[in-house]
Amino acid sequence: MMNRSIPPSDVIPVLVYGDLREAVEWLCRSFGFTERLRIFDHRVQLNVGSGHLVVSDGGPVVSSGHSIMVRVENIDGHCKRATDCGARIVNSPTDYPYGERQYTAEDLGGHRWIFSESIADVDPAEWGGVLVE
């Protein structure tokens, strides 16, 4: 059943920030996300490519050690945009043997984001992975 009040994604991360409006504006400006739905003054649903996340107002945040991976196009341009908007780049764009170019950024709330762009179709066995599907 479809419900217009919740994103259609199967997995929906919820991230807590000290200042909800500031976080939403920053995430949209820095990472190119867009607003989907505002829920009073305590939650906002964001579109992230074909996925979604919820940003929640919850006071001070302590880093959890978790990160969120988002697929993007033009990773170098994306990284520049994030840098220009004040994101702390933890790892610069790097090509990996598994066919992805990735960088890691930390947002204004201390959450870590890994942005990834496919640059090659690589058999997992070539770099030590085991495909179990």
C-alpha positions as CSV (number, residue, x, y, z in Angstrom):
1,M,0.0,0.0,0.0
2,M,1.3,3.5,-0.9
3,N,1.1,6.2,1.8
4,R,1.9,9.7,0.8
5,S,3.0,10.5,4.3
6,I,6.1,8.4,4.2
7,P,8.9,8.0,1.6
8,P,8.6,4.9,-0.7
9,S,12.1,3.6,0.3
10,D,12.5,0.3,2.1
11,V,15.2,1.7,4.4
12,I,14.9,5.3,5.7
13,P,17.7,6.6,7.9
14,V,16.8,9.1,10.6
15,L,19.5,11.6,11.6
16,V,19.2,13.9,14.6
17,Y,20.5,17.5,14.5
18,G,20.6,20.2,17.1
19,D,19.1,22.8,14.7
20,L,16.7,21.2,12.3
21,R,16.2,24.2,9.9
22,E,19.9,24.8,9.7
23,A,20.6,21.2,9.0
24,V,18.0,20.9,6.3
25,E,19.1,24.1,4.5
26,W,22.8,23.0,4.8
27,L,22.2,19.4,3.5
28,C,20.2,20.7,0.6
29,R,22.7,23.4,-0.3
30,S,25.8,21.3,0.3
31,F,24.9,17.9,-0.9
32,G,22.0,18.7,-3.3
33,F,19.2,16.9,-1.4
34,T,15.7,18.3,-1.7
35,E,12.8,18.5,0.8
36,R,10.0,16.0,0.4
37,L,7.8,16.8,3.4
38,R,7.9,19.0,6.5
39,I,6.4,17.5,9.7
40,F,5.5,20.4,12.0
41,D,8.7,21.8,13.4
42,H,10.5,18.6,14.4
43,R,11.1,16.5,11.3
44,V,11.8,16.9,7.6
45,Q,11.8,14.1,5.0
46,L,14.5,14.6,2.3
47,N,14.9,13.2,-1.2
48,V,18.4,11.8,-1.8
49,G,18.5,10.7,-5.4
50,S,16.1,7.8,-5.6
51,G,16.3,7.3,-1.8
52,H,15.2,9.2,1.3
53,L,16.1,10.2,4.8
54,V,14.5,11.9,7.7
55,V,16.1,14.8,9.6
56,S,14.9,15.1,13.1
57,D,15.3,17.8,15.8
58,G,16.7,16.2,18.8
59,G,19.2,18.5,20.6
60,P,22.9,17.9,20.8
61,V,24.3,15.0,18.7
62,V,27.1,12.7,19.7
63,S,28.8,11.0,16.7
64,S,27.7,7.3,16.5
65,G,30.4,6.0,14.2
66,H,27.9,5.3,11.5
67,S,28.0,6.6,8.0
68,I,25.6,6.9,5.2
69,M,26.6,6.1,1.6
70,V,25.0,7.9,-1.3
71,R,25.5,7.3,-5.0
72,V,26.1,10.5,-7.0
73,E,27.3,11.5,-10.5
74,N,30.2,13.9,-11.0
75,I,31.8,13.1,-7.7
76,D,34.6,15.7,-8.0
77,G,32.0,18.4,-8.7
78,H,29.9,17.1,-5.8
79,C,32.9,17.2,-3.5
80,K,33.8,20.8,-4.5
81,R,30.2,21.9,-3.8
82,A,30.3,20.3,-0.4
83,T,33.7,21.8,0.4
84,D,32.5,25.3,-0.8
85,C,29.5,24.9,1.6
86,G,31.7,24.1,4.6
87,A,31.7,20.3,4.7
88,R,34.7,18.8,6.4
89,I,36.3,16.4,3.9
90,V,37.5,13.4,5.8
91,N,38.8,11.5,2.7
92,S,39.2,13.2,-0.7
93,P,37.8,11.6,-3.9
94,T,39.8,8.4,-4.4
95,D,39.5,5.6,-7.0
96,Y,39.1,2.1,-5.5
97,P,39.8,-1.3,-7.1
98,Y,36.2,-2.3,-6.7
99,G,35.2,0.2,-9.4
100,E,34.0,3.1,-7.3
101,R,35.4,6.7,-6.8
102,Q,34.4,7.8,-3.3
103,Y,34.9,10.6,-0.8
104,T,33.8,11.0,2.8
105,A,32.5,14.3,4.3
106,E,31.3,15.2,7.7
107,D,28.3,17.5,8.0
108,L,27.5,20.3,10.4
109,G,26.0,17.8,12.9
110,G,29.0,15.5,12.9
111,H,27.4,12.8,10.7
112,R,29.7,11.1,8.1
113,W,28.6,10.7,4.5
114,I,30.3,8.6,1.9
115,F,29.6,9.7,-1.6
116,S,30.3,7.1,-4.4
117,E,30.4,7.2,-8.2
118,S,30.7,4.0,-10.2
119,I,33.7,4.3,-12.6
120,A,34.0,0.6,-13.7
121,D,32.1,-2.7,-13.7
122,V,34.4,-4.9,-11.7
123,D,33.9,-8.6,-10.9
124,P,34.1,-8.8,-7.0
125,A,36.4,-11.8,-7.3
126,E,39.1,-9.4,-8.8
127,W,39.5,-7.6,-5.5
128,G,38.7,-10.4,-3.0
129,G,34.9,-10.0,-2.7
130,V,32.6,-13.0,-2.8
131,L,29.2,-12.5,-4.5
132,V,26.6,-14.6,-2.7
133,E,23.5,-13.8,-4.7
